């Protein structure tokens, strides 16, 4: 889950600018309503995480991410529902429509990852991964319904494209490197 604040690094795929702006607008509305302000406060960018890691050398992932960027064309994606993860993390998200192309991208990344000797957090491994874009994080239990309602009523549903892949570090959040998806379809 992208909500895990205890991870050190995440491989993220970003969206087209227009969709990213719609998600940022929702983040602002959630913050203004006092529901959740962590995503904009962290300096996060709307994304889908492919994997998260603890205590790695970020350079170990550079070649894998560069290869994925060079061999993957911008990928259409749709968001058609809102969800919440169980537990105390208070995570509300847009659920991606799972397509064979999205699963193939995820599987390709993890197949290449196995060649590095690195292991992603179990939530992100094939067969466990829930592709999502977080809309609210650390939502108090009594505000969870508000976060779901506001996300459901927002203008964030529909299609966009995945256009960029990169590695971010946490605490503080920073982009370590990022590449456009430039492969041919």
Secondary structure, DSSP 8 states (H G I E B T S, - for coil): -TT-TT-SEEEEEEE-HHHHHHHHHHHHHHHHTTS--HHHHHT---EEEEEEESS--GGGGHHHHHHHHHH---EEEEEEEEEE-SSSS--EEEEE---HHHHHHHHHHHHHHHTTT----GGGSTTT---EEEEE-S--GGGHHHHHHHHHTSS--EEEEEEEEEEEETTTTEEEEEEE-----
